Amino acid sequence: MKTTKIEWTEATWNPSIGCSKVTAGCKNCYAEVMARRLQAMGTPCYEDGFAFKILPERLNQPKNVKKPTKFFVNSMSDLFHEDMPFKFLDQIFKVIESTPQHNYQILTKREKILQKYFLKRTVPNNVWLGVTVENEQAKHRIDILRNINVAIRFLSIEPLISDVGKLNLDNIHWVIVGGESGVSARPMEPEWAINIQKQCSKQKIAFFFKQWGTWGHDGIRRSKKENGSDLLGKQWKEEPVIQN
């Protein structure tokens, strides 16, 4: 568990690591690249690279943090991976319930497993649930998320690899948008991101523009830092309103 450079959270907690590709957005997975790097460095737990594994020894890490913190759960995996035992998921959510001072942001591309898990379970009040919507073909995930009773529902439209068109944002509280980074990054067209921002503005939904990534708004390839995070000449870093 550690602090992170991910702009929309404060720290990461990875009670499991590793994953497998299930959608177009997974093609250039940053977590896979990082896992291979950690494997080469001989980092404990990464002996098998990006293979999925649960890490029970990390379960209680949030209990040692007294300061209220926003945790992104499983930045190096998908909490609802096909190989994740529901019994271990139950233990994870037990820890979440026992640490109400924290908020836990959980993002998945596996909406059917998410739906199955919460069919007979209640989402803790300090959980934010999100799904990745990298292109128009992934929009069906929003409908499943919308029907789960949770305090905050959010969309991660990153990497945005094509126009998502019109979005049904009913009962969605937050939308994060970003371009892809890395050697093989795919460009993001400005109008794709602007289309989403305008829909969020019209429906009064918090909009967070994370970054352009490897390709700038002008279609020129440079460092992520050089390309920055301005959209429409503004830094859009809105946060969802938590209802008490």
Secondary structure by P-SEA (a helix, b strand, c coil): ccccccccccbbbbcbbbbbbccccccccaaaaaaaaaaaaccccccccccccccccccccccccccccccccccccccccccccaaaaaaaaaaaaacccbbbbbbbccaaaaaaaaccccccccbbbbbbbcccccaaaaaaaaaccccbbbbccccccccccccccccccbbbbbbbbccbbbbbbaaaaaaaaaaaaaaccbbbbcccccccccccccccccccccccccccbbbbbbcc
